[in-house]
Amino acid sequence: MDIKLKRFRNNPILMPTNHKWENKAVFNCGATIFDERILLLYRAQGDDMISRFGLAFSDDGYHIAERLPNPVFEPDPDTQYEDLGVEDPRITKIDGTYYIVYTAASFYPSITEGGAEKRPSGELPWRVRVSLAHTHDFKTFTKHGVIISHIDSKDAVLFPKKFKNQLLLFHRVIPDIRLAVATDADHFLERGPVLSPGHSDWDEMRVGTGAPPIETPYGWILIYHGVDTREHYSLGLALVDKQNPLRVLKRSRKPILEPEKKYEKAGLVSNVVFSCGAAVKDGTLFVYYGAADSTIGVASIEFDRIVAWARWAAKSG
């Protein structure tokens, strides 16, 4: 059973502005329902190429109704881990608190030259660490700092429910999606790989999480990205067992979204659709994605069709 997301015809919905902090790229946003609106916490880069987070709102899921002129979340100058910025926020609401899992980016201490305009490469490695913050109003944020400190890791999402009073976190250590658990929000311990590449051609090189898991009666829906041998990023679905998050019941054979449009095929990093957030509103699942690391698009599907896919996936195994 294959399903596809439908792009909004007026994509991209968020683009760079003339503000210095977001005049180069706007992409990879977390999403959540806040005060009956869809809130988008997005990554932006300006002249200095340092990543910061901006804030926008949509009332219908497609059109931007409000966008703040200044960043709401910036790198902490007192930590060495955020020298190059904060990246790729993913939002999960747990017990009335909004948790933001993000990537802290910096150079390793041995690197003494260069700036954020230098892209990661074998010659100039970036240090990336999973970090956490929380908020109740998206005006003030409390930073917990790095929560997995011993290894390069990113693409992290929290489950919206606790398991046996533990927080569960999916994160990516190349090339796999892995599980970490914690009894508090500051210290996570590894529990092993969950999802590895090679399921299909579109995700044969590496995989990483997209939006936080979405609960259905048949298991947890995980939107994830896969990278193929051409370095093209596409989105797919996985169904995770409701009681055992280490058990993946099914993965989509084909992508639900892949780079096809001009704004997805050409940009700061070409041939990329990359999601950090999704929201269900009025029976529709809205999936927000970074297009070519340059702009933000939205694609949607009736949520009933996602539930139907989960039901089919649970039965077919």
C-alpha positions as CSV (number, residue, x, y, z in Angstrom):
1,M,0.0,0.0,0.0
2,D,1.7,3.2,-1.2
3,I,0.7,6.7,-0.3
4,K,1.9,10.1,-1.4
5,L,1.8,13.5,0.1
6,K,0.3,16.3,-1.9
7,R,2.3,19.5,-2.2
8,F,0.7,22.9,-1.6
9,R,0.4,24.5,-5.0
10,N,1.8,27.8,-3.7
11,N,5.0,26.4,-2.1
12,P,7.3,27.6,-0.8
13,I,5.4,29.0,2.1
14,L,8.4,30.5,4.0
15,M,11.4,32.1,2.3
16,P,14.3,34.3,3.2
17,T,13.6,37.9,4.0
18,N,15.8,41.1,4.0
19,H,16.4,40.6,7.8
20,K,20.2,40.0,8.2
21,W,19.6,36.9,10.4
22,E,17.5,35.2,7.7
23,N,18.4,36.6,4.4
24,K,20.2,33.5,3.1
25,A,18.1,30.4,3.9
26,V,14.9,29.5,5.8
27,F,14.3,25.8,6.3
28,N,13.8,22.7,8.5
29,C,11.0,23.8,10.9
30,G,9.5,22.1,13.9
31,A,5.7,22.2,14.1
32,T,3.1,21.9,16.8
33,I,-0.5,23.1,17.6
34,F,-0.3,26.1,19.9
35,D,-3.4,28.2,20.8
36,E,-5.4,26.4,18.1
37,R,-2.9,27.5,15.4
38,I,0.0,25.7,13.8
39,L,3.2,27.1,15.1
40,L,6.4,26.8,13.1
41,L,9.8,27.1,14.7
42,Y,12.1,27.4,11.8
43,R,15.9,27.4,11.2
44,A,17.3,30.5,9.5
45,Q,20.7,31.6,8.2
46,G,21.9,35.1,7.4
47,D,25.1,36.7,6.2
48,D,27.1,35.1,9.0
49,M,25.6,31.6,8.2
50,I,25.0,31.1,11.9
51,S,21.7,29.1,12.4
52,R,19.0,30.7,14.6
53,F,15.3,29.9,15.1
54,G,12.5,32.1,13.9
55,L,8.8,31.8,14.6
56,A,5.7,31.8,12.3
57,F,2.1,30.8,12.6
58,S,-0.5,29.4,10.2
59,D,-4.3,29.2,10.8
60,D,-5.1,26.8,8.0
61,G,-1.9,24.8,7.7
62,Y,-1.0,26.3,4.3
63,H,-0.7,30.1,4.5
64,I,1.5,32.0,6.9
65,A,-0.7,34.3,9.0
66,E,2.0,35.8,11.3
67,R,5.8,35.8,11.2
68,L,8.0,37.5,13.9
69,P,10.7,39.8,12.7
70,N,13.4,38.7,15.1
71,P,14.8,35.3,16.1
72,V,13.3,33.8,19.2
73,F,16.1,31.2,19.9
74,E,19.8,31.9,19.4
75,P,23.1,30.1,20.1
76,D,24.3,30.3,23.6
77,P,27.6,32.2,23.7
78,D,28.6,30.5,26.9
79,T,28.7,27.0,25.4
80,Q,31.3,25.8,23.0
81,Y,28.8,23.5,21.4
82,E,26.8,26.2,19.7
83,D,29.5,28.2,18.1
84,L,28.1,27.6,14.6
85,G,24.5,27.7,15.5
86,V,21.4,25.8,16.5
87,E,19.8,23.6,13.9
88,D,16.7,21.6,12.9
89,P,14.3,22.0,15.8
90,R,11.7,19.3,16.5
91,I,8.9,20.0,19.0
92,T,7.1,17.5,21.2
93,K,4.4,18.4,23.8
94,I,4.6,16.3,27.0
95,D,2.3,17.0,30.0
96,G,1.7,20.6,29.0
97,T,5.4,21.4,28.3
98,Y,6.8,22.0,24.8
99,Y,10.2,20.3,24.4
100,I,12.5,21.4,21.6
101,V,15.2,18.9,20.5
102,Y,17.8,20.5,18.3
103,T,21.3,20.1,17.0
104,A,24.1,22.2,18.5
105,A,26.8,22.7,15.8
106,S,30.4,23.6,16.3
107,F,33.9,22.8,15.2
108,Y,35.9,20.3,17.1
109,P,38.4,22.1,19.4
110,S,41.3,21.0,17.1
111,I,39.9,23.1,14.3
112,T,41.1,26.7,14.8
113,E,40.2,28.3,11.4
114,G,37.0,28.7,9.5
115,G,33.5,29.9,10.1
116,A,29.9,28.8,9.7
117,E,30.1,29.5,6.0
118,K,32.3,26.4,5.7
119,R,30.1,23.4,5.0
120,P,30.9,20.1,6.8
121,S,33.4,17.9,4.9
122,G,36.0,15.2,5.5
123,E,38.6,18.0,5.6
124,L,36.7,20.2,8.0
125,P,34.5,18.1,10.3
126,W,31.7,19.7,12.3
127,R,30.8,18.6,15.8
128,V,27.1,18.0,16.2
129,R,25.4,17.2,19.4
130,V,21.7,16.5,20.4
131,S,20.5,19.3,22.7
132,L,17.3,20.1,24.4
133,A,15.2,23.1,25.5
134,H,11.7,23.6,26.8
135,T,9.1,26.3,26.8
136,H,5.5,27.0,27.7
137,D,4.9,30.1,25.6
138,F,7.6,30.2,22.9
139,K,8.7,33.5,24.3
140,T,11.1,32.3,26.9
141,F,13.1,29.1,26.7
142,T,15.0,27.0,29.2
143,K,18.0,25.3,27.8
144,H,19.0,21.9,29.1
145,G,22.1,21.8,26.9
146,V,23.7,18.7,25.3
147,I,21.9,15.5,26.3
148,I,24.0,13.0,24.3
149,S,27.5,14.2,24.8
150,H,29.8,11.4,23.7
151,I,29.1,11.1,20.0
152,D,28.2,13.0,16.9
153,S,24.4,12.7,16.7
154,K,21.5,14.7,15.3
155,D,18.0,14.3,13.8
156,A,16.5,13.7,17.3
157,V,12.8,13.5,18.3
158,L,11.1,12.9,21.6
159,F,8.0,10.6,21.8
160,P,4.9,12.5,23.1
161,K,4.3,9.9,25.8
162,K,6.5,8.4,28.5
163,F,7.1,4.7,28.6
164,K,7.4,3.3,32.2
165,N,8.1,6.8,33.3
166,Q,10.9,7.2,30.9
167,L,11.4,9.7,28.1
168,L,12.1,8.1,24.7
169,L,14.3,9.7,22.0
170,F,15.1,8.6,18.5
171,H,18.3,10.1,17.1
172,R,20.6,9.5,14.2
173,V,24.2,8.3,14.5
174,I,25.3,7.7,10.9
175,P,23.9,5.7,9.2
176,D,21.1,4.5,11.6
177,I,18.2,5.8,13.7
178,R,18.8,4.8,17.3
179,L,16.9,4.8,20.6
180,A,17.9,6.6,23.8
181,V,16.0,6.6,27.1
182,A,16.0,8.9,30.2
183,T,14.2,9.3,33.5
184,D,14.8,13.0,33.4
185,A,15.3,15.5,30.5
186,D,19.0,15.9,31.0
187,H,20.6,12.5,30.8
188,F,19.9,10.0,28.0
189,L,21.3,6.5,27.7
190,E,21.7,4.5,24.5
191,R,19.5,1.5,23.8
192,G,20.6,0.5,20.3
193,P,19.6,0.8,16.7
194,V,16.0,0.9,15.5
195,L,16.0,1.6,11.8
196,S,18.9,1.1,9.4
197,P,19.3,2.0,5.7
198,G,19.0,-0.4,2.8
199,H,15.3,-1.1,2.9
200,S,14.8,0.4,-0.5
201,D,16.8,2.3,-3.2
202,W,15.6,5.6,-1.9
203,D,17.0,5.1,1.7
204,E,20.0,2.8,1.0
205,M,22.8,5.1,2.2
206,R,21.5,6.5,5.5
207,V,18.3,7.4,7.4
208,G,17.3,10.0,10.0
209,T,14.1,10.9,11.8
210,G,11.7,13.6,10.5
211,A,8.8,14.7,12.6
212,P,8.2,13.4,16.2
213,P,6.2,10.1,16.3
214,I,2.5,10.3,15.8
215,E,0.2,7.9,17.7
216,T,-2.4,5.8,16.0
217,P,-4.4,2.8,17.3
218,Y,-2.0,0.5,15.4
219,G,1.3,1.9,16.4
220,W,3.5,5.0,16.1
221,I,3.9,6.7,12.7
222,L,7.4,7.9,12.1
223,I,8.1,10.2,9.2
224,Y,11.8,9.7,8.3
225,H,14.2,10.8,5.6
226,G,16.4,8.5,3.5
227,V,19.4,9.3,1.4
228,D,20.2,7.4,-1.8
229,T,23.4,6.9,-3.7
230,R,22.9,10.2,-5.6
231,E,22.7,12.1,-2.2
232,H,19.0,12.8,-2.8
233,Y,16.9,13.2,0.4
234,S,13.4,11.8,0.3
235,L,10.7,11.2,3.0
236,G,9.1,7.9,3.9
237,L,7.0,6.3,6.6
238,A,7.7,3.7,9.3
239,L,5.3,2.1,11.8
240,V,6.8,1.5,15.2
241,D,5.3,-1.0,17.7
242,K,3.1,0.8,20.2
243,Q,4.6,-0.9,23.2
244,N,8.1,-1.7,22.0
245,P,9.8,1.3,20.2
246,L,12.7,-0.9,19.2
247,R,10.4,-2.9,16.9
248,V,9.7,-1.5,13.5
249,L,6.6,-3.2,12.0
250,K,6.7,-1.8,8.5
251,R,8.4,0.8,6.3
252,S,7.1,2.4,3.1
253,R,8.4,0.8,0.0
254,K,8.4,4.1,-1.9
255,P,8.9,7.7,-0.7
256,I,5.9,9.7,0.3
257,L,7.7,12.8,-0.9
258,E,10.9,13.2,-3.0
259,P,12.7,16.2,-4.6
260,E,10.9,16.9,-7.9
261,K,10.1,20.6,-8.0
262,K,12.6,23.3,-8.9
263,Y,12.8,24.7,-5.4
264,E,13.6,21.2,-4.1
265,K,16.2,20.4,-6.7
266,A,18.3,23.6,-6.6
267,G,19.5,25.5,-3.5
268,L,22.1,25.6,-0.8
269,V,22.0,21.7,-0.8
270,S,20.2,20.5,-3.9
271,N,17.8,17.6,-4.2
272,V,16.5,17.7,-0.6
273,V,13.2,17.4,1.1
274,F,13.8,17.2,4.8
275,S,11.1,17.3,7.5
276,C,11.4,18.3,11.2
277,G,7.8,18.8,11.9
278,A,4.2,17.8,11.2
279,A,0.8,18.7,12.7
280,V,-2.7,17.3,12.5
281,K,-5.4,19.9,12.2
282,D,-9.0,19.5,11.1
283,G,-8.5,15.9,9.9
284,T,-5.4,16.8,7.8
285,L,-1.8,15.9,8.4
286,F,0.4,18.8,7.4
287,V,4.1,17.9,6.8
288,Y,6.5,20.8,6.7
289,Y,9.8,20.3,5.0
290,G,13.0,22.1,4.1
291,A,13.4,22.3,0.4
292,A,17.0,22.2,-0.8
293,D,18.1,23.7,2.5
294,S,16.8,27.1,1.3
295,T,13.0,27.4,1.8
296,I,10.1,25.7,3.5
297,G,7.3,23.9,1.8
298,V,4.2,22.0,3.1
299,A,2.6,18.8,1.8
300,S,-0.5,17.2,3.2
301,I,-2.7,14.2,3.3
302,E,-6.0,13.2,5.0
303,F,-5.1,11.8,8.4
304,D,-7.5,9.0,7.9
305,R,-5.3,7.7,5.1
306,I,-2.3,7.7,7.4
307,V,-4.3,5.6,9.9
308,A,-5.4,3.3,7.1
309,W,-1.8,2.8,6.1
310,A,-0.9,2.1,9.8
311,R,-3.7,-0.5,10.0
312,W,-2.5,-2.2,6.8
313,A,1.1,-2.1,7.9
314,A,0.3,-3.6,11.3
315,K,-1.6,-6.5,9.6
316,S,0.9,-7.1,6.8
317,G,3.9,-7.0,9.1
